[in-house]
Amino acid sequence: MPFPPFLRGALPVLSGGGVTIRAPRKGDHEEWAHLRQESRAFLEPWEPRWPADDLDYSAWRQRLRRYNAEAAAGTGHAFLIFETERGRLVGGISVGNIRHGVAQSAQIGYWMGERYAGRGLMQAAMKLALSHAFDTLKLHRLEAACIPDNARSIRVLENAGFRREGLLRSYLRINGVWRDHLLYALIAEEHRAKHERG
């Protein structure tokens, strides 16, 4: 069943664990582009190949239009992650490819600026995104695909309660090469049980 109107369009601002996540805005471009550029070598092994104009303002505006269209349709929610205390951008997280009806599922994706990695910020942002997906959007299942040698990403998923379900062969074209991915998933009931245990 599709989302009711109040869950479409404007996304909430969520805070906890030292981070705040919110929808991207036009004014975020400069800080976003700077963080992505300085983290390029850190991010490229795990992402699709960057277009030549990926960090340009015109590409940022197109990205925002896509995010806004997905939010309005109820098919995707993209967030930027900020350190709450200093307000600095540290990364991004999204709940995308949202499927309604009998599936009630989505995929979660994320990235972190290199200088902020390893500080628990993504784990805090993941907790907020999972709460949004399961408690607000009432999804039943979240999936994530991870390259087998991406140890940081595997830790984030497993610490959040995701379980490994299998291997997706030649699943996504990453940095110009088709790569196998591990499929992870988290079910709403598992998430609630983990949350209740603290």
N, C-alpha and C positions, 0 to 999 in steps of 0.2 A: 504494500500500500504506500502511495506517495506521501511525502512530508506535508503536514498542514502548512498553510501560508506563513504562520509566524516563524517557521523553521527555515524559510527560504530567504535569500537575499542577505541582509546584514548579519554578520557573524558575531558571536559574543566575544568579549575580552575576558580571558581566564587567567588567573594567577594562583601560584602555589609552588612551594619548594624552591623559592628564589628566582623563578622565571615567570614571565607573562607571555601569553600567546594571543595574537590578534591578527585580523586580516591585513594583508599588505595594502599600503596606500601609495599614491603618486610620490609623495614626499620622502618615501623610504628609498628611492632609487639610488641616490648617491652612496649611502651607507651600505646598501645591499651590494651594489656593484664593487665597491672597495673591498668588502669582506670576501666576496666570491673571487675577485682577482688575486688577492693576497693568498687565498687558500686553493688556488687553481690546481697546483701539483698534488695537493692532498686529496682533492675531490675527483679529479678526472678519471682515476682508475675505476671508480665505482658508478659513473654516470654516463648517459649517452653523450656522444661527441658534441661539444659546444659549437653552435653556429658562429660564424665570424662576427656577427653583430650582437651576440648574446647579451653583452653587458651594456649595450647602447640604450639610451632613454626611449627611443622608438620601440625597441623590442620589449622594454619594460612595460610600456603602455599596452602593447598587444597582450603581454602576459596578464596584466591586470584585467583586461577585457575578457580574457578566457576564464580567469578565476571568478569574475563577477557573473559571467554567464552560467558557469557550473553551479555557483551558489544559488543563483536565481532558479535554476532547474532542479536543485536538490540532488545533483549528481557528484558534487565535489566541494570540499571545504579546505581551503589553503590558509595556513597561518605562518606568520613570522614569529620567531622566538627571541625574546629580549631578556637580559638580566634585569630583574625588577629594580634592584637598588640603584643601579647606575643608568638604566635605560638603554644599554648598548645592545645592538643587534648581534645575536650569536649564531643563528641558523634558521631553519625552516622545517615545518612538519605539515603533512596534509593527509586528509581522509578523502580518497578519490575513488573513481569508478564505483560509486555507490549504486547498488542494485536493490530494487524494491521487490514487492510481490513475495513470492515464496522463498527468495534468497535472503533478503534483509542483510546484505553483506557489503563489504567495501575493502579497499586496499589502503594500507598506510605506508607513507614514504617520508623520508626525513634526510636532512643534511646538517652538518655542523661546521662552522668556521674552524680552521686548524688551531688557532690560538686558544680556543675555548673547549677543545676536545679533552676528554678524560677528567672532567670536573663534575660530572653528574648532572649537567644541565639538560642533556638530552633525555636522561631518565625522568627528570622532573617534567619536561615538556610532554613526554610520552604519557605520563600519568594523567595530565590534563586532557590530552587528545583522546585517550581511551575513555575517560569519564564523559567527554562530549559525545563520542561515538555510541557508547552503550547506554548511558543514562539519559542523554538529551535526544539523540537521534533514534534511540531504541533499536539499534542494529543487533543482529544475532551473532555475526561472525566477522572478524577482521583477519585479513591475510597480509603477509609481507613476504617479499622475495629478496633473497640475500645471496650475493656471490660467496661461494664456499670459503674463500680465503679472506673474507672481510671480518676479521675477529672482533673488531669494535662493534660492528652492527649486530653480529650474533649475540654479543654480551647484552646489548641494549634490549633485544627482543626476548632473550631468555630471562633476563632479570624482570621484564615486564609480564612474564607468565606465558609468552608464546611457546607453542610446542612445534617441533620440527615434524613435518608430515611427509616429506619426500623430496626428490630431486627433479627439477624442471630442466630438461636437456635443451641446450641452445635456445634459451628462453627470451633473452633480451639482448639487443645490440648495444654493448657498453663500450664507449670510447672507440667505436669503429669495429668491434669484434663481437661476434655472437658468443655469449657466455652462458654456461650452466648457472642455475640459481637453486638455492635451497628454498623450499616452500615452508613458511611458518604460518601458524594460525592461532587465534585466540577466540574462544567462545564466550559469550556474555556471562553464562553461569560460572565459568572458570574465573573470569575476572572478578565477579562479585564475591566468590568464595575467597579469592586471594585478598581482596580488599577487606573483607570481614575479619580475616586472620591477622590483618595489620601488615 
